[in-house]
Amino acid sequence: MIDRRTFLRVGGAIAGCGAGVGPIIPAAETPAWAAPEFDVPTFELVLELVVTCSKPEAFGPVPDTKDGQRKSIWPIIGGVFVGKDIRGVVVPGGGDFPLVRPDGVTIVDALYRLRTDDGVNILIHNKGLGVPGAPGGRTRYRLSPEFTVASGKYDWLNKSVFVANLTTALPDGKRLAKGENENDRLIHVYRVG
């Protein structure tokens, strides 16, 4: 039986003899992320939201705050959502309170409510990043929504982890905004399995 130290010394010597071959790493030292049986997450599209905001309101006379620049607040005035066995409306009254960091990245921080067509209220806190430089000069938004809902039919929202993307370039059939004082955001929410 070869002990570990001898195995590494012999393995390293053998590996050093081959042209361009690195040292042999015993299976016990293979990084966990490289193991094929590792529990790889999956993503399931579970919700599509169209969130309508009014025109932005200035945060204050000066945008500088203790944590970055808060130039505007985006009041949420409505919208709709749909998913498998769930649908309803975005309740007016929430808001998106973005913060722009010194490096130009936007921190998304939106808090609002959803109401299902069978009358259940759901609180959603959408947090994430908007990173400039996506194709077409756009900002790429990635979010991690967190839901709070009473136990029952929709409590799967309490028991899952979600990621989402956001775009402000909606296809014609998805737009809800009326006029230049309103704008929409299209959000696709994926459950991590």
N, CA and C atoms as an extended XYZ file, in Angstrom:
579
Properties=species:S:1:pos:R:3:atomname:S:1:resname:S:1:resid:I:1 pbc="F F F"
N         0.848       -1.176        0.000 N   MET     1
C         0.000        0.000        0.000 CA  MET     1
C         0.897        1.243        0.000 C   MET     1
N         0.649        2.167       -0.912 N   ILE     2
C         1.423        3.407       -1.020 CA  ILE     2
C         0.749        4.478       -0.187 C   ILE     2
N         1.550        5.191        0.621 N   ASP     3
C         0.940        6.287        1.383 CA  ASP     3
C         0.812        7.509        0.480 C   ASP     3
N         0.048        8.473        0.931 N   ARG     4
C        -0.296        9.659        0.132 CA  ARG     4
C         0.946       10.452       -0.281 C   ARG     4
N         1.879       10.632        0.647 N   ARG     5
C         3.081       11.412        0.358 CA  ARG     5
C         3.902       10.764       -0.756 C   ARG     5
N         4.074        9.438       -0.693 N   THR     6
C         4.819        8.724       -1.727 CA  THR     6
C         4.099        8.835       -3.062 C   THR     6
N         2.767        8.703       -3.028 N   PHE     7
C         1.961        8.799       -4.251 CA  PHE     7
C         2.161       10.148       -4.926 C   PHE     7
N         2.111       11.225       -4.153 N   LEU     8
C         2.280       12.566       -4.716 CA  LEU     8
C         3.690       12.772       -5.276 C   LEU     8
N         4.713       12.258       -4.521 N   ARG     9
C         6.092       12.436       -4.980 CA  ARG     9
C         6.328       11.661       -6.280 C   ARG     9
N         5.887       10.411       -6.337 N   VAL    10
C         6.073        9.591       -7.529 CA  VAL    10
C         5.232       10.140       -8.679 C   VAL    10
N         3.994       10.504       -8.376 N   GLY    11
C         3.113       11.050       -9.411 CA  GLY    11
C         3.687       12.318      -10.005 C   GLY    11
N         4.232       13.195       -9.151 N   GLY    12
C         4.823       14.440       -9.638 CA  GLY    12
C         6.050       14.173      -10.495 C   GLY    12
N         6.871       13.180      -10.093 N   ALA    13
C         8.065       12.846      -10.866 CA  ALA    13
C         7.675       12.283      -12.223 C   ALA    13
N         6.664       11.402      -12.233 N   ILE    14
C         6.228       10.821      -13.506 CA  ILE    14
C         5.674       11.922      -14.408 C   ILE    14
N         4.852       12.802      -13.826 N   ALA    15
C         4.251       13.875      -14.617 CA  ALA    15
C         5.326       14.799      -15.177 C   ALA    15
N         6.406       15.017      -14.394 N   GLY    16
C         7.473       15.898      -14.840 CA  GLY    16
C         8.257       15.329      -16.011 C   GLY    16
N         8.185       14.006      -16.244 N   CYS    17
C         8.920       13.373      -17.333 CA  CYS    17
C         8.241       13.567      -18.676 C   CYS    17
N         6.954       13.791      -18.684 N   GLY    18
C         6.237       13.943      -19.950 CA  GLY    18
C         6.327       15.369      -20.452 C   GLY    18
N         6.354       15.526      -21.772 N   ALA    19
C         6.422       16.861      -22.354 CA  ALA    19
C         5.072       17.545      -22.239 C   ALA    19
N         5.027       18.664      -21.525 N   GLY    20
C         3.809       19.456      -21.413 CA  GLY    20
C         2.737       18.846      -20.521 C   GLY    20
N         3.065       17.820      -19.765 N   VAL    21
C         2.082       17.184      -18.886 CA  VAL    21
C         2.271       17.727      -17.481 C   VAL    21
N         1.169       18.169      -16.839 N   GLY    22
C         1.246       18.710      -15.485 CA  GLY    22
C         1.259       17.606      -14.462 C   GLY    22
N         1.343       17.943      -13.190 N   PRO    23
C         1.372       16.948      -12.131 CA  PRO    23
C         0.038       16.197      -12.046 C   PRO    23
N         0.124       14.965      -11.598 N   ILE    24
C        -1.076       14.155      -11.419 CA  ILE    24
C        -1.705       14.545      -10.094 C   ILE    24
N        -2.998       14.833      -10.122 N   ILE    25
C        -3.722       15.183       -8.895 CA  ILE    25
C        -4.570       13.982       -8.510 C   ILE    25
N        -4.342       13.423       -7.333 N   PRO    26
C        -5.152       12.281       -6.936 CA  PRO    26
C        -6.623       12.676       -6.807 C   PRO    26
N        -7.492       11.698       -6.984 N   ALA    27
C        -8.937       11.947       -6.962 CA  ALA    27
C        -9.384       12.658       -5.692 C   ALA    27
N        -8.738       12.365       -4.588 N   ALA    28
C        -9.138       12.986       -3.318 CA  ALA    28
C        -8.911       14.489       -3.334 C   ALA    28
N        -8.027       14.975       -4.213 N   GLU    29
C        -7.742       16.394       -4.266 CA  GLU    29
C        -8.389       17.091       -5.461 C   GLU    29
N        -9.214       16.375       -6.206 N   THR    30
C        -9.927       16.983       -7.323 CA  THR    30
C       -10.914       17.995       -6.760 C   THR    30
N       -10.917       19.209       -7.281 N   PRO    31
C       -11.847       20.221       -6.756 CA  PRO    31
C       -13.292       19.747       -6.873 C   PRO    31
N       -14.086       20.063       -5.863 N   ALA    32
C       -15.481       19.623       -5.832 CA  ALA    32
C       -16.249       20.127       -7.045 C   ALA    32
N       -15.925       21.335       -7.524 N   TRP    33
C       -16.671       21.886       -8.653 CA  TRP    33
C       -16.451       21.111       -9.932 C   TRP    33
N       -15.405       20.293       -9.991 N   ALA    34
C       -15.122       19.538      -11.199 CA  ALA    34
C       -15.785       18.162      -11.202 C   ALA    34
N       -16.355       17.753      -10.076 N   ALA    35
C       -16.956       16.426       -9.977 CA  ALA    35
C       -18.262       16.372      -10.770 C   ALA    35
N       -18.420       15.392      -11.649 N   PRO    36
C       -19.624       15.333      -12.485 CA  PRO    36
C       -20.906       15.085      -11.695 C   PRO    36
N       -20.812       14.492      -10.528 N   GLU    37
C       -22.019       14.205       -9.760 CA  GLU    37
C       -22.455       15.385       -8.887 C   GLU    37
N       -21.755       16.498       -8.982 N   PHE    38
C       -22.097       17.668       -8.185 CA  PHE    38
C       -23.504       18.140       -8.521 C   PHE    38
N       -24.230       18.602       -7.545 N   ASP    39
C       -25.624       19.023       -7.704 CA  ASP    39
C       -25.695       20.322       -8.498 C   ASP    39
N       -25.916       20.206       -9.799 N   VAL    40
C       -25.934       21.362      -10.691 CA  VAL    40
C       -27.336       21.968      -10.711 C   VAL    40
N       -27.468       23.274      -10.435 N   PRO    41
C       -28.796       23.902      -10.441 CA  PRO    41
C       -29.410       23.909      -11.836 C   PRO    41
N       -30.727       23.914      -11.848 N   THR    42
C       -31.475       24.077      -13.078 CA  THR    42
C       -32.320       25.336      -12.942 C   THR    42
N       -32.855       25.826      -14.050 N   PHE    43
C       -33.648       27.043      -14.036 CA  PHE    43
C       -34.962       26.788      -14.759 C   PHE    43
N       -36.059       27.144      -14.094 N   GLU    44
C       -37.391       26.962      -14.659 CA  GLU    44
C       -38.092       28.316      -14.690 C   GLU    44
N       -38.528       28.736      -15.878 N   LEU    45
C       -39.273       29.985      -15.993 CA  LEU    45
C       -40.618       29.804      -15.294 C   LEU    45
N       -40.890       30.632      -14.266 N   VAL    46
C       -42.127       30.477      -13.493 CA  VAL    46
C       -43.034       31.696      -13.539 C   VAL    46
N       -42.495       32.870      -13.851 N   LEU    47
C       -43.320       34.079      -13.889 CA  LEU    47
C       -42.821       35.034      -14.964 C   LEU    47
N       -43.776       35.721      -15.578 N   GLU    48
C       -43.467       36.856      -16.436 CA  GLU    48
C       -44.254       38.037      -15.894 C   GLU    48
N       -43.562       39.130      -15.606 N   LEU    49
C       -44.205       40.330      -15.089 CA  LEU    49
C       -43.990       41.490      -16.045 C   LEU    49
N       -45.012       42.278      -16.231 N   VAL    50
C       -44.868       43.579      -16.872 CA  VAL    50
C       -45.225       44.587      -15.783 C   VAL    50
N       -44.232       45.345      -15.357 N   VAL    51
C       -44.397       46.320      -14.281 CA  VAL    51
C       -44.375       47.712      -14.902 C   VAL    51
N       -45.438       48.482      -14.645 N   THR    52
C       -45.546       49.819      -15.219 CA  THR    52
C       -45.201       50.858      -14.158 C   THR    52
N       -44.322       51.781      -14.539 N   CYS    53
C       -43.911       52.876      -13.656 CA  CYS    53
C       -44.363       54.204      -14.261 C   CYS    53
N       -44.559       55.200      -13.386 N   SER    54
C       -44.781       56.554      -13.888 CA  SER    54
C       -43.416       57.154      -14.191 C   SER    54
N       -43.404       58.376      -14.699 N   LYS    55
C       -42.115       59.014      -14.950 CA  LYS    55
C       -41.378       59.136      -13.616 C   LYS    55
N       -40.069       59.130      -13.655 N   PRO    56
C       -39.313       59.159      -12.404 CA  PRO    56
C       -39.462       60.477      -11.666 C   PRO    56
N       -39.352       60.375      -10.348 N   GLU    57
C       -39.350       61.557       -9.490 CA  GLU    57
C       -37.926       61.767       -8.990 C   GLU    57
N       -37.501       63.014       -8.918 N   ALA    58
C       -36.168       63.320       -8.401 CA  ALA    58
C       -36.094       62.916       -6.934 C   ALA    58
N       -34.987       62.295       -6.551 N   PHE    59
C       -34.802       61.883       -5.163 CA  PHE    59
C       -34.665       63.096       -4.256 C   PHE    59
N       -33.982       64.091       -4.747 N   GLY    60
C       -33.755       65.304       -3.968 CA  GLY    60
C       -33.089       66.342       -4.850 C   GLY    60
N       -32.812       67.497       -4.316 N   PRO    61
C       -32.160       68.522       -5.132 CA  PRO    61
C       -30.747       68.113       -5.547 C   PRO    61
N       -30.100       67.245       -4.757 N   VAL    62
C       -28.762       66.736       -5.059 CA  VAL    62
C       -28.832       65.215       -4.987 C   VAL    62
N       -28.310       64.512       -5.986 N   PRO    63
C       -28.440       63.055       -5.995 CA  PRO    63
C       -27.478       62.313       -5.068 C   PRO    63
N       -26.437       62.996       -4.578 N   ASP    64
C       -25.438       62.329       -3.748 CA  ASP    64
C       -26.027       61.940       -2.393 C   ASP    64
N       -25.883       60.654       -2.048 N   THR    65
C       -26.325       60.162       -0.751 CA  THR    65
C       -25.179       59.411       -0.103 C   THR    65
N       -25.402       58.916        1.083 N   LYS    66
C       -24.329       58.237        1.822 CA  LYS    66
C       -23.833       56.972        1.127 C   LYS    66
N       -24.654       56.371        0.245 N   ASP    67
C       -24.277       55.113       -0.369 CA  ASP    67
C       -24.106       55.192       -1.884 C   ASP    67
N       -24.104       56.364       -2.463 N   GLY    68
C       -23.941       56.517       -3.904 CA  GLY    68
C       -24.854       57.611       -4.421 C   GLY    68
N       -25.208       57.529       -5.682 N   GLN    69
C       -26.106       58.527       -6.265 CA  GLN    69
C       -27.501       57.944       -6.447 C   GLN    69
N       -28.454       58.592       -5.845 N   ARG    70
C       -29.858       58.225       -6.022 CA  ARG    70
C       -30.509       59.381       -6.771 C   ARG    70
N       -30.492       59.269       -8.084 N   LYS    71
C       -30.993       60.365       -8.908 CA  LYS    71
C       -32.514       60.391       -8.952 C   LYS    71
N       -33.139       59.209       -8.927 N   SER    72
C       -34.585       59.189       -9.115 CA  SER    72
C       -35.234       58.006       -8.402 C   SER    72
N       -36.526       58.141       -8.230 N   ILE    73
C       -37.388       57.090       -7.701 CA  ILE    73
C       -38.412       56.811       -8.797 C   ILE    73
N       -38.691       55.543       -9.030 N   TRP    74
C       -39.642       55.154      -10.066 CA  TRP    74
C       -40.894       54.602       -9.399 C   TRP    74
N       -41.963       55.392       -9.245 N   PRO    75
C       -43.201       54.885       -8.650 CA  PRO    75
C       -43.836       53.808       -9.536 C   PRO    75
N       -44.224       52.713       -8.921 N   ILE    76
C       -44.893       51.625       -9.643 CA  ILE    76
C       -46.396       51.884       -9.599 C   ILE    76
N       -47.000       51.930      -10.786 N   ILE    77
C       -48.421       52.304      -10.861 CA  ILE    77
C       -49.321       51.171      -11.362 C   ILE    77
N       -48.748       49.997      -11.640 N   GLY    78
C       -49.578       48.884      -12.072 CA  GLY    78
C       -48.796       47.859      -12.857 C   GLY    78
N       -49.527       46.973      -13.509 N   GLY    79
C       -48.917       45.936      -14.324 CA  GLY    79
C       -49.682       44.645      -14.212 C   GLY    79
N       -49.127       43.622      -14.838 N   VAL    80
C       -49.737       42.292      -14.827 CA  VAL    80
C       -48.638       41.256      -14.677 C   VAL    80
N       -49.032       40.044      -14.255 N   PHE    81
C       -48.085       38.936      -14.213 CA  PHE    81
C       -48.828       37.644      -14.530 C   PHE    81
N       -48.062       36.669      -15.035 N   VAL    82
C       -48.634       35.369      -15.374 CA  VAL    82
C       -47.548       34.310      -15.215 C   VAL    82
N       -47.989       33.121      -14.816 N   GLY    83
C       -47.102       31.968      -14.691 CA  GLY    83
C       -47.947       30.722      -14.722 C   GLY    83
N       -47.336       29.594      -14.437 N   LYS    84
C       -48.082       28.349      -14.414 CA  LYS    84
C       -48.977       28.326      -13.180 C   LYS    84
N       -50.271       28.267      -13.390 N   ASP    85
C       -51.266       28.224      -12.304 CA  ASP    85
C       -51.232       29.464      -11.411 C   ASP    85
N       -50.774       30.586      -11.952 N   ILE    86
C       -50.767       31.841      -11.193 CA  ILE    86
C       -50.854       32.995      -12.185 C   ILE    86
N       -51.670       33.977      -11.839 N   ARG    87
C       -51.773       35.187      -12.664 CA  ARG    87
C       -52.411       36.272      -11.817 C   ARG    87
N       -52.239       37.515      -12.248 N   GLY    88
C       -52.849       38.609      -11.527 CA  GLY    88
C       -52.307       39.955      -11.955 C   GLY    88
N       -52.376       40.910      -11.030 N   VAL    89
C       -51.982       42.287      -11.332 CA  VAL    89
C       -50.896       42.762      -10.372 C   VAL    89
N       -50.156       43.758      -10.835 N   VAL    90
C       -49.216       44.471       -9.975 CA  VAL    90
C       -50.012       45.584       -9.310 C   VAL    90
N       -49.980       45.621       -7.983 N   VAL    91
C       -50.761       46.599       -7.225 CA  VAL    91
C       -50.036       47.948       -7.252 C   VAL    91
N       -50.723       49.032       -7.618 N   PRO    92
C       -50.096       50.355       -7.586 CA  PRO    92
C       -49.639       50.710       -6.169 C   PRO    92
N       -48.529       51.431       -6.091 N   GLY    93
C       -48.090       51.926       -4.790 CA  GLY    93
C       -46.689       51.549       -4.393 C   GLY    93
N       -46.060       50.635       -5.087 N   GLY    94
C       -44.676       50.295       -4.772 CA  GLY    94
C       -43.721       51.221       -5.491 C   GLY    94
N       -42.456       50.861       -5.484 N   GLY    95
C       -41.481       51.697       -6.164 CA  GLY    95
C       -40.166       50.990       -6.406 C   GLY    95
N       -39.412       51.550       -7.315 N   ASP    96
C       -38.051       51.124       -7.608 CA  ASP    96
C       -37.152       52.271       -7.173 C   ASP    96
N       -36.176       51.967       -6.334 N   PHE    97
C       -35.317       52.983       -5.720 CA  PHE    97
C       -33.858       52.713       -6.100 C   PHE    97
N       -33.499       52.940       -7.369 N   PRO    98
C       -32.159       52.580       -7.831 CA  PRO    98
C       -31.069       53.472       -7.256 C   PRO    98
N       -29.897       52.871       -7.147 N   LEU    99
C       -28.700       53.554       -6.673 CA  LEU    99
C       -27.615       53.342       -7.713 C   LEU    99
N       -26.916       54.400       -8.111 N   VAL   100
C       -25.823       54.276       -9.069 CA  VAL   100
C       -24.503       54.369       -8.311 C   VAL   100
N       -23.711       53.288       -8.405 N   ARG   101
C       -22.414       53.255       -7.739 CA  ARG   101
C       -21.401       54.084       -8.511 C   ARG   101
N       -20.273       54.426       -7.890 N   PRO   102
C       -19.236       55.189       -8.596 CA  PRO   102
C       -18.714       54.501       -9.854 C   PRO   102
N       -18.805       53.161       -9.936 N   ASP   103
C       -18.314       52.460      -11.129 CA  ASP   103
C       -19.358       52.389      -12.239 C   ASP   103
N       -20.513       53.044      -12.065 N   GLY   104
C       -21.544       53.085      -13.090 CA  GLY   104
C       -22.566       51.957      -13.023 C   GLY   104
N       -22.362       51.004      -12.132 N   VAL   105
C       -23.313       49.902      -11.962 CA  VAL   105
C       -24.505       50.391      -11.145 C   VAL   105
N       -25.698       50.029      -11.589 N   THR   106
C       -26.924       50.400      -10.875 CA  THR   106
C       -27.334       49.267       -9.949 C   THR   106
N       -27.622       49.602       -8.716 N   ILE   107
C       -28.190       48.638       -7.780 CA  ILE   107
C       -29.696       48.806       -7.835 C   ILE   107
N       -30.383       47.744       -8.246 N   VAL   108
C       -31.843       47.751       -8.322 CA  VAL   108
C       -32.389       47.389       -6.944 C   VAL   108
N       -33.372       48.143       -6.493 N   ASP   109
C       -34.015       47.865       -5.209 CA  ASP   109
C       -35.487       48.253       -5.334 C   ASP   109
N       -36.303       47.284       -5.730 N   ALA   110
C       -37.727       47.538       -5.971 CA  ALA   110
C       -38.564       46.725       -4.991 C   ALA   110
N       -39.549       47.377       -4.412 N   LEU   111
C       -40.450       46.726       -3.458 CA  LEU   111
C       -41.876       47.044       -3.880 C   LEU   111
N       -42.672       45.988       -4.102 N   TYR   112
C       -44.052       46.200       -4.535 CA  TYR   112
C       -44.879       44.959       -4.246 C   TYR   112
N       -46.178       45.031       -4.582 N   ARG   113
C       -47.092       43.922       -4.312 CA  ARG   113
C       -47.706       43.388       -5.601 C   ARG   113
N       -47.998       42.108       -5.551 N   LEU   114
C       -48.763       41.441       -6.595 CA  LEU   114
C       -50.069       40.971       -5.959 C   LEU   114
N       -51.135       40.925       -6.749 N   ARG   115
C       -52.392       40.353       -6.273 CA  ARG   115
C       -52.856       39.336       -7.309 C   ARG   115
N       -53.017       38.086       -6.882 N   THR   116
C       -53.447       37.033       -7.801 CA  THR   116
C       -54.907       37.228       -8.163 C   THR   116
N       -55.318       36.581       -9.244 N   ASP   117
C       -56.706       36.712       -9.681 CA  ASP   117
C       -57.695       36.080       -8.705 C   ASP   117
N       -57.188       35.290       -7.744 N   ASP   118
C       -58.066       34.763       -6.693 CA  ASP   118
C       -57.877       35.498       -5.365 C   ASP   118
N       -57.291       36.710       -5.426 N   GLY   119
C       -57.271       37.614       -4.281 CA  GLY   119
C       -56.152       37.468       -3.274 C   GLY   119
N       -55.089       36.742       -3.590 N   VAL   120
C       -53.970       36.564       -2.656 CA  VAL   120
C       -52.927       37.654       -2.905 C   VAL   120
N       -52.498       38.316       -1.830 N   ASN   121
C       -51.455       39.340       -1.921 CA  ASN   121
C       -50.077       38.712       -1.766 C   ASN   121
N       -49.157       39.142       -2.622 N   ILE   122
C       -47.774       38.656       -2.602 CA  ILE   122
C       -46.858       39.864       -2.571 C   ILE   122
N       -45.934       39.875       -1.643 N   LEU   123
C       -44.926       40.929       -1.568 CA  LEU   123
C       -43.703       40.466       -2.352 C   LEU   123
N       -43.178       41.332       -3.202 N   ILE   124
C       -41.967       41.015       -3.953 CA  ILE   124
C       -40.921       42.095       -3.697 C   ILE   124
N       -39.719       41.659       -3.349 N   HIS   125
C       -38.581       42.563       -3.177 CA  HIS   125
C       -37.554       42.142       -4.225 C   HIS   125
N       -37.422       42.950       -5.253 N   ASN   126
C       -36.538       42.660       -6.366 CA  ASN   126
C       -35.243       43.440       -6.188 C   ASN   126
N       -34.149       42.711       -5.968 N   LYS   127
C       -32.845       43.337       -5.797 CA  LYS   127
C       -31.901       42.780       -6.850 C   LYS   127
N       -30.967       43.588       -7.284 N   GLY   128
C       -30.016       43.093       -8.265 CA  GLY   128
C       -29.117       44.182       -8.798 C   GLY   128
N       -28.520       43.898       -9.965 N   LEU   129
C       -27.551       44.814      -10.568 CA  LEU   129
C       -27.932       45.118      -12.008 C   LEU   129
N       -27.668       46.342      -12.405 N   GLY   130
C       -27.751       46.759      -13.797 CA  GLY   130
C       -26.353       47.154      -14.239 C   GLY   130
N       -25.779       46.382      -15.149 N   VAL   131
C       -24.401       46.610      -15.578 CA  VAL   131
C       -24.410       47.147      -17.007 C   VAL   131
N       -23.863       48.360      -17.218 N   PRO   132
C       -23.835       48.920      -18.573 CA  PRO   132
C       -22.890       48.140      -19.470 C   PRO   132
N       -23.108       48.305      -20.787 N   GLY   133
C       -22.185       47.706      -21.743 CA  GLY   133
C       -22.723       46.494      -22.467 C   GLY   133
N       -24.009       46.199      -22.319 N   ALA   134
C       -24.603       45.094      -23.071 CA  ALA   134
C       -24.730       45.513      -24.532 C   ALA   134
N       -24.932       44.558      -25.438 N   PRO   135
C       -25.066       44.912      -26.861 CA  PRO   135
C       -26.123       45.995      -27.084 C   PRO   135
N       -25.843       46.874      -28.021 N   GLY   136
C       -26.767       47.964      -28.324 CA  GLY   136
C       -26.696       49.101      -27.332 C   GLY   136
N       -25.642       49.119      -26.491 N   GLY   137
C       -25.497       50.181      -25.501 CA  GLY   137
C       -26.470       50.061      -24.333 C   GLY   137
N       -27.097       48.924      -24.197 N   ARG   138
C       -28.078       48.717      -23.133 CA  ARG   138
C       -27.398       48.346      -21.816 C   ARG   138
N       -28.193       48.376      -20.778 N   THR   139
C       -27.759       47.899      -19.472 CA  THR   139
C       -28.323       46.500      -19.275 C   THR   139
N       -27.510       45.574      -18.796 N   ARG   140
C       -27.961       44.199      -18.527 CA  ARG   140
C       -28.347       44.106      -17.061 C   ARG   140
N       -29.626       43.750      -16.828 N   TYR   141
C       -30.149       43.642      -15.462 CA  TYR   141
C       -30.284       42.174      -15.063 C   TYR   141
N       -29.744       41.847      -13.888 N   ARG   142
C       -29.904       40.536      -13.276 CA  ARG   142
C       -30.384       40.750      -11.848 C   ARG   142
N       -31.463       40.061      -11.502 N   LEU   143
C       -32.132       40.292      -10.225 CA  LEU   143
C       -32.249       39.003       -9.424 C   LEU   143
N       -32.478       39.164       -8.134 N   SER   144
C       -32.785       38.023       -7.261 CA  SER   144
C       -34.043       38.367       -6.466 C   SER   144
N       -35.211       38.125       -7.068 N   PRO   145
C       -36.461       38.459       -6.385 CA  PRO   145
C       -36.708       37.549       -5.184 C   PRO   145
N       -37.279       38.140       -4.143 N   GLU   146
C       -37.685       37.391       -2.956 CA  GLU   146
C       -39.171       37.651       -2.746 C   GLU   146
N       -39.919       36.593       -2.543 N   PHE   147
C       -41.365       36.683       -2.394 CA  PHE   147
C       -41.777       36.376       -0.963 C   PHE   147
N       -42.845       37.022       -0.516 N   THR   148
C       -43.463       36.717        0.770 CA  THR   148
C       -44.953       36.582        0.519 C   THR   148
N       -45.496       35.422        0.905 N   VAL   149
C       -46.911       35.143        0.688 CA  VAL   149
C       -47.394       34.246        1.833 C   VAL   149
N       -48.678       34.323        2.141 N   ALA   150
C       -49.255       33.478        3.190 CA  ALA   150
C       -49.181       32.010        2.779 C   ALA   150
N       -49.179       31.130        3.761 N   SER   151
C       -49.189       29.693        3.493 CA  SER   151
C       -50.411       29.335        2.658 C   SER   151
N       -50.243       28.335        1.829 N   GLY   152
C       -51.346       27.902        0.986 CA  GLY   152
C       -50.886       27.643       -0.424 C   GLY   152
N       -51.757       27.946       -1.368 N   LYS   153
C       -51.570       27.620       -2.781 CA  LYS   153
C       -50.266       28.159       -3.372 C   LYS   153
N       -49.840       29.342       -2.930 N   TYR   154
C       -48.678       29.985       -3.548 CA  TYR   154
C       -47.440       29.991       -2.648 C   TYR   154
N       -47.454       29.197       -1.568 N   ASP   155
C       -46.301       29.273       -0.659 CA  ASP   155
C       -45.042       28.641       -1.248 C   ASP   155
N       -45.129       28.059       -2.460 N   TRP   156
C       -43.912       27.623       -3.155 CA  TRP   156
C       -43.009       28.823       -3.421 C   TRP   156
N       -43.604       30.014       -3.469 N   LEU   157
C       -42.801       31.231       -3.656 CA  LEU   157
C       -41.929       31.508       -2.432 C   LEU   157
N       -42.387       31.079       -1.235 N   ASN   158
C       -41.612       31.248       -0.003 CA  ASN   158
C       -40.482       30.233        0.108 C   ASN   158
N       -40.576       29.143       -0.641 N   LYS   159
C       -39.692       27.999       -0.434 CA  LYS   159
C       -38.711       27.785       -1.576 C   LYS   159
N       -38.506       28.788       -2.384 N   SER   160
C       -37.630       28.644       -3.547 CA  SER   160
C       -36.676       29.826       -3.640 C   SER   160
N       -35.630       29.623       -4.407 N   VAL   161
C       -34.682       30.676       -4.744 CA  VAL   161
C       -34.953       31.048       -6.201 C   VAL   161
N       -34.898       32.348       -6.498 N   PHE   162
C       -35.226       32.821       -7.837 CA  PHE   162
C       -34.139       33.744       -8.372 C   PHE   162
N       -33.992       33.757       -9.690 N   VAL   163
C       -33.194       34.754      -10.393 CA  VAL   163
C       -34.077       35.304      -11.502 C   VAL   163
N       -33.764       36.508      -11.949 N   ALA   164
C       -34.607       37.123      -12.974 CA  ALA   164
C       -33.767       38.022      -13.858 C   ALA   164
N       -34.305       38.288      -15.047 N   ASN   165
C       -33.738       39.318      -15.901 CA  ASN   165
C       -34.788       40.399      -16.084 C   ASN   165
N       -34.367       41.552      -16.496 N   LEU   166
C       -35.261       42.694      -16.680 CA  LEU   166
C       -34.849       43.416      -17.945 C   LEU   166
N       -35.844       43.826      -18.717 N   THR   167
C       -35.577       44.653      -19.877 CA  THR   167
C       -36.627       45.751      -19.951 C   THR   167
N       -36.240       46.875      -20.516 N   THR   168
C       -37.190       47.962      -20.751 CA  THR   168
C       -37.578       48.031      -22.221 C   THR   168
N       -37.019       47.136      -23.040 N   ALA   169
C       -37.357       47.066      -24.467 CA  ALA   169
C       -38.379       45.954      -24.658 C   ALA   169
N       -39.657       46.290      -24.493 N   LEU   170
C       -40.729       45.299      -24.568 CA  LEU   170
C       -41.237       45.141      -25.992 C   LEU   170
N       -41.620       43.920      -26.361 N   PRO   171
C       -42.297       43.741      -27.646 CA  PRO   171
C       -43.647       44.455      -27.615 C   PRO   171
N       -44.149       44.854      -28.775 N   ASP   172
C       -45.404       45.605      -28.848 CA  ASP   172
C       -46.546       44.946      -28.097 C   ASP   172
N       -46.707       43.647      -28.187 N   GLY   173
C       -47.824       42.954      -27.553 CA  GLY   173
C       -47.767       42.914      -26.032 C   GLY   173
N       -46.649       43.304      -25.437 N   LYS   174
C       -46.477       43.256      -23.979 CA  LYS   174
C       -46.634       44.618      -23.311 C   LYS   174
N       -46.583       45.695      -24.076 N   ARG   175
C       -46.584       47.044      -23.496 CA  ARG   175
C       -47.926       47.395      -22.863 C   ARG   175
N       -47.844       48.010      -21.682 N   LEU   176
C       -49.030       48.504      -20.982 CA  LEU   176
C       -49.004       50.014      -20.807 C   LEU   176
N       -47.816       50.605      -20.841 N   ALA   177
C       -47.651       52.031      -20.589 CA  ALA   177
C       -48.477       52.854      -21.569 C   ALA   177
N       -49.044       53.930      -21.034 N   LYS   178
C       -49.864       54.841      -21.847 CA  LYS   178
C       -49.205       56.214      -21.854 C   LYS   178
N       -48.658       56.597      -22.964 N   GLY   179
C       -48.079       57.931      -23.081 CA  GLY   179
C       -46.657       58.014      -22.588 C   GLY   179
N       -46.102       59.200      -22.737 N   GLU   180
C       -44.678       59.417      -22.426 CA  GLU   180
C       -44.392       59.496      -20.930 C   GLU   180
N       -45.414       59.615      -20.082 N   ASN   181
C       -45.208       59.693      -18.643 CA  ASN   181
C       -45.261       58.336      -17.950 C   ASN   181
N       -45.323       57.260      -18.731 N   GLU   182
C       -45.319       55.908      -18.178 CA  GLU   182
C       -44.307       55.068      -18.943 C   GLU   182
N       -43.779       54.044      -18.280 N   ASN   183
C       -42.856       53.117      -18.930 CA  ASN   183
C       -42.982       51.746      -18.282 C   ASN   183
N       -42.615       50.732      -19.023 N   ASP   184
C       -42.755       49.347      -18.565 CA  ASP   184
C       -41.398       48.683      -18.398 C   ASP   184
N       -41.409       47.665      -17.536 N   ARG   185
C       -40.282       46.755      -17.388 CA  ARG   185
C       -40.828       45.343      -17.560 C   ARG   185
N       -40.143       44.543      -18.360 N   LEU   186
C       -40.498       43.141      -18.559 CA  LEU   186
C       -39.529       42.306      -17.750 C   LEU   186
N       -40.067       41.491      -16.839 N   ILE   187
C       -39.230       40.700      -15.941 CA  ILE   187
C       -39.599       39.223      -16.103 C   ILE   187
N       -38.598       38.405      -16.355 N   HIS   188
C       -38.779       36.954      -16.385 CA  HIS   188
C       -38.113       36.373      -15.138 C   HIS   188
N       -38.902       35.625      -14.359 N   VAL   189
C       -38.431       35.058      -13.096 CA  VAL   189
C       -38.237       33.550      -13.266 C   VAL   189
N       -37.059       33.077      -12.890 N   TYR   190
C       -36.703       31.662      -12.978 CA  TYR   190
C       -36.496       31.090      -11.584 C   TYR   190
N       -37.118       29.943      -11.337 N   ARG   191
C       -36.888       29.240      -10.071 CA  ARG   191
C       -35.643       28.381      -10.223 C   ARG   191
N       -34.766       28.446       -9.237 N   VAL   192
C       -33.546       27.637       -9.238 CA  VAL   192
C       -33.882       26.288       -8.604 C   VAL   192
N       -33.657       25.227       -9.368 N   GLY   193
C       -33.988       23.876       -8.894 CA  GLY   193
C       -32.769       23.087       -8.529 C   GLY   193
